[in-house]
Amino acid sequence: MNNTLYDKIWRDHCVTERADGTSLLYIDLQLLHEVTSPQAFDGLRLASRNPWRLSANLATPDHNVPTTGRASGIDGITDLIAREQVTTLDANCRDFDIEQFDILDTRQGIVHVVGPEQGATLPGMTIVCGDSHTSTHGAFASLAQGIGTSEVEHVLATQTLAQRKAKNFAVNVDGLLPEGVAPKDLVLAIIGALGTAGATGHTIEFRGPAIEAMSMEGRMTVCNMAIEAGARAGLVAVDDTTLDYVRGRPFAPTGERWEQAQAYWRTLHSDPDAHFDNSITIDAAALVPQVSWGTSPEMVVGIDGAAPNPEQASTEQQAQGIRQALAYMGLSANQPITDIKLDRVFIGSCTNARIEDLRAAAAVARGRKVASNVKQAMVVPGSGLVKAQAEAEGLADVFIAAGFEWRDPGCSMCLAMNADRLQPGEHCAATSNRNFEGRQGHGGRTHLVSPAMAAAAAVTGHFTDVRALV
Amino acid sequence: MKAFTTFEGVAAPLDRANVDTDQIIPKQFLKSIRRTGFGDNLFDAWRYHDEGAPGQTLNERQINHEFVLNFPDYQDAKVLLARDNFGCGSSREHAVWAMLEYGFRVVIAPSFADIFYNNSFKNGLLPIVVDAETMDALFERTPGLSLEVDLASQTLTPHGGQPIAFDIDEHRKQALLQGLDDIGETLVYADDIREFEQRHRQTMPWVFARDGRGYNTAAD
């Protein structure tokens, strides 16, 4: 057989083909948050439809919740419109009887951190959420994709997604990541190589020794950004690392059911002669820490590099794109990355807000102080559980002693839908996933980096090769 | 969903590649719990000099007269001409709602990002893919380009010019022509879904581990 992992998951979830030629894919798990669900629930009400399978859904507010004053719960949300969204999610979950980790629940957090840590995300599942970074869960060899609000409603009502199968794209990562080069650096380099539309129409499978050597959290970081290369979903095959992570989690199977599950889960890898429509190979050993300089995740360069020169672009359209990005970011052609000073530093987001990310950042922050030119450096743990663990390990104390703000869980400054945002013109070292114009606030200048690199930027005040610091 | 059969309108040129959904509708406007009210904030960061907040009226804003959609030539534009990878980034369907409420019913580009392309069809916004040469030719005809789009015959015709053929998936075309509701179409297969689910419970019981949990059991 020459099936890829994607082929197998698709085959095992295909209900039937509709008359139009689209397949109906059974959806095992739908994660819900407050931004993309209100209109979906309203749609159900208007059509007098009920959810197909209530327990397939799990909700938590994350985009709009404030990361300070959490003890006040909903009353602490000063933005009235944001408050309306969070109370609407509450009301919808109550009306339809859908499990929610609400704003005061310690299990609340960024939806793509919560699913895996609770064992709600399991290998081989089909998972959807009204958020493009749903690709994160692909680290568990689950087919996980972002969908729009109409599809959220469709999944609620029919427990299926109507879709055409995508093509298969292999991202082969040879060698091992060197010391000081993180999974985030790898995925930034991959997107730099592929471009933001490089994998459009494909599901990516991340393969090779560097991926196999990676922890689950590292794999989640990599899969999280598959969408930034155009792929709706990214996948990593199941191995012992996967099973060790899943075992014992609140919703993970136990006893006989665990034995049955893991026997199936161990088949979740591509066949040796699996056919991929497209592929790319990256040499992990040759990588250095990455920094995005521009207004798209593909605009990245090594810490030892510089912003590009539009005169050297291969097409006029590319040159134009570079000029626009340099202008927006306030950078000049050939400006060394280490030259760029930071106004704010944000460590958090569904890409990098898990315990290993916080450990990596704390290792750099320990015994050092946030530089005087950095107005604000904040660390936002991905969930209440991550926050508690970080506090128990003493990481929160390290951050606070260094002058970082230690916040409550939420999407925070990734996308400025809550109070955490940049002022126009400010440069931010961010461990998030998008650096589009205005992403972190009108006129804000986002630079995507790994947690260790963000901490290094915070304590030196400019982009620095973290390998020289620790 | 409003059916799409034929449509005629002035075309406006947005000469940038990789227009992401953050530009189409910035995140502060996603706070609405409604499906409407997004038209004034389409391309908000480009149309206005000031940063917008939900609920503001147009006369509270500082219009950026340098932005193409604010040129007098394009005041009534209903067709958007764009470049590669239009609609990349976030899955926010609000981007499509904003386009429709502004007045665009058609967007033409050499390529679209996947999620945006999908979201368009679910709401009656017609995304048309044409090759690079045709795209350049259309851009060159602005200002002063009016297009008629005939979905049934899959043609777009510049006013006074020759029809240009475009490809479109047959099902998506039929659904748009009839204004079909996606969920209704799927529920025709409800028995198949139920049968699959029964088998799935046997082969992958762990998927159903949270059965019986709901809003009131969250305190466990």
Interface residues (C-beta under 8 A of the other chain):
Chain A: D12 V15 T16 R18 A19 D20 G21 T22 L24 Y26 D28 L29 V35 T36 P38 Q39 D42 A47 R49 W52 R53 L54 S55 A56 L58 H63 N64 D79 I81 A82 E84 Q85 T88 C93 R94 F96 D97 I98 E99 Q100 F101 D102 D105 A120 L122 G124 M125 G130 D131 S132 G146 I147 G148 T149 S150 E151 E153 H154 A157 T158 Q159 T160 A162 T196 A197 T200 G201 G230 R232 F251 A252 P253 R257 Q260 A261 Y264 S296 Q317 G321 Q324 L415 A416 M417 P424 R434 F436 E437 G438 R439 H442 G443
Chain B: R16 A17 N18 D20 D22 Q23 P26 K27 Q28 L30 K31 S32 I33 R34 R35 A45 E51 P54 G55 R83 D84 N85 C88 G89 S90 S91 R92 E93 H94 V96 S111 A113 D114 I115 N118 N119 K122 N123 D169 E170 H171 R172 Q174 A175 D182 I183 E185 T186 L187 V188 Y189 A190 D192 I193 F196 E197 H200 T203 M204 P205 W206 V207 F208 A209 R210 D211 G212 R213 G214 Y215 N216 T217 A218
